[in-house]
Amino acid sequence: MYDRGRVVQVAPRGELLWHPASETVARILGLRNILQGTVLEATPECIRLRWRGQTLEARNRPDGDFLPAPRSALAFVVCAEDPRLLRKDGPPPDPDHHANILAGRVIREADLGVTRLLMLRLDEPGPPAQGDYDLEIEVPRFVYDVLRIDQHRDWQFSIRPGSICVLPSSLAKPMDEHGRNPLCVACCAPRVHLAPVPEPTVAERRPSRQARPSSPR
């Protein structure tokens, strides 16, 4: 993966999509729901963070070496296809089966053909995270029709910890023994500094006049 001529991540396609090395990589890939939270606690297995007045639990990166400090800012991505809408006519959500339970209202939507993209604003005070909404959720068309989402706009939904991908920031990335970040090759690549080329003077721009050989008479 390149950004303005520099390598920012080297990984198989699946790892790029599920574990982008930075917010820059996530934006280049066009991932939705790139959000900003605050770290509450970090362990090699999971990271608890605060976002929009809610506490979320995210699975840590596979290597488990990313341990941001409490109260530090943290970017993360919520996969738009993974949040699960909870039926209103069903039993109350079971915390043992539904993690990161949130509530919000669909303020608008977009027709993507076989799926519908819902823009939800959380039932929390304060400005939304993405303009006038907080989260994008993509649902199959048949789920949209069965749940009658066009008529019911207030929903609870759950987000699996594995659906939240934490993005190491430039200030909190793990470093190896050489002070380099193993997740971002761009930090380790050697930089070549080119000396500026001086502008030619007026005399150098003017073509030189050479004496022409005299023709024989």
Secondary structure, DSSP 8 states (H G I E B T S, - for coil): -EETTEE-----HHHHHHS-SSHHHHHHTT-S-EEEEEEEEE-SSEEEEEETTEEEEEE--TT------TT-EEEEEE-TT--EEE-TTS----TTT--SEEEEEEEEEEE-SSEEEEEEEESSSS--SBTTBSEEEEEEHHHHHHTTTTT--EEEEE--GGGEEEE--TTT----TTS--TT-GGGTS------------HHHHS-----------
